[in-house]
Amino acid sequence: EDAKEKMAQWIDFYNNERLHGALLYLTPEDYFAGRKEVRLAERREKLHTADINRKAYWLQQQHS
């Protein structure tokens, strides 16, 4: 019984949390449920925001 529970937990992690390189670093759940474009757009937005924040930080450091 314990082995079944552990295996179910692992399968859940593998399909719902673990990012897969072959699936553009998305979870299988997101990729195959049709959320690929939404997740990729969210990622692009986060990276864009991080880029702006990083540039602002270094610009501020130059003027300090």
Secondary structure, 3 states (H helix, E strand, C coil): CHHHHHHHHHHHHHHHCCCEHHHCCECHHHHHCCCHHHHHHHHHHHHHHHHHHHHHHHHHHHCC
